Amino acid sequence: MKRYANIGETINQTQNLRTLGLRYKVTNKYPEIPLSSDDIYVITNFGDRLDLMANQFYGDSTLYWVIASANPDGVNFGSLFLTEGSQIRIPTDLNEILRSYKFLNEL
């Protein structure tokens, strides 16, 4: 799943801004990911990254946002790297998360 493939574009129509007429991507909305007794918990090691963990658990590195969204207090949203020794939650109900994501973003 290409993360930005189906994200809509819009054109700035605000007359008093210098960017009038410019196209830009609409902001993604991410679903809340509820706790589940089936979730997996791991302790991170040096060099662990969100994209690598997404590839390991989901077979798709572009789903790193699922792990990031499930761990808002333990993930730095400006980086793919994880702090060594942190416990993070890996949600297992991926189909429901992706369904919610598509619904929120009208895909």
N, C-alpha and C positions, 0 to 999 in steps of 0.2 A: 504494500500500500504506500504510494508516494504521498507524503504528508501534505504537500501543497497542490497536488494535481487538480483537485476539485474545489479548491478554495476560490470563492467568487472574487471578482474585481469590481471596483466602483470608480466613478470619476468624481473628483472634487467639483462641486457646483457652488461653493461659497464664494460669492462675488468679491468679498473684501480680503481674500487671502491671495498671496502671490502664486500659490500652486493651483489656481483655477484651471480646470481642464486636465490636470494630471491624473493618471490611473494609479491605483494602489490596491493591494490585497486587503480583503476584509479580515478582521481579526478572528482567529479561531476561538471557539468556546470549548472548554474541556469539562467533561462530566465529573461529578463527585464520584469517587470510587469507594463504595461502602466496604467495611471490614467483612471478611468471610472466614469461616473456620477452615476453608480449603487453601487460604493464602499461604505462601511460602515465605519464611523469614530467613535472611542470610546476613552474616557478618562480612562486611567488605574487607578486601585485602588491598595492599598497595597496588595502584595501577588500575583498579576496577573503574569501569566507565559505564554510564547508563546505556549507551548504544551497544556495548559488548554484552551487557547483562540481558538486554532485550533480545539480542540475537541468540544468546544461550537458552533463554527460557521460552521465547516465542518464535524463534527462527526468523526474526525480522528486526534488524537494527533500527528501522525508522519508528518502531513502537516504543522508543525510549521515553516518550512523553507519558506513557501509561505508568511506568515505574516512578517517574518524577512526580506525577500528579498524586500518586498513592502515598508519597512521602514528603509532604510539603515542609515539614520541619527539619528533615534530614538531608535535603538536596539543595544545592546552590543552583538556582535556575539560570545562572550565567555561565555554567560549565557542565560538561558531560562527566567530569571526574567526580568520584565519590570519595569522601573522607574515610581513610583507613580505620577499621575498627567500628564503623557505624553499623547498626542493625537497620536493614531496610526490608520493606514488605514488597513481595512480588505477587500482585493479584493474579488469580488463576482463571477468573471468569472473563476471559478476553472477548468472547463473542458479545456479551452484554455490554461491555465497556465500549466496544467499537460501534455497536448499535446506538448507544446513547450519544456517542460522538457524532455520528452521522445525523441523528435526529436534531441535535443542538445546532449543527452547522448546515442543516437543510440540504444534505447531500443525497 
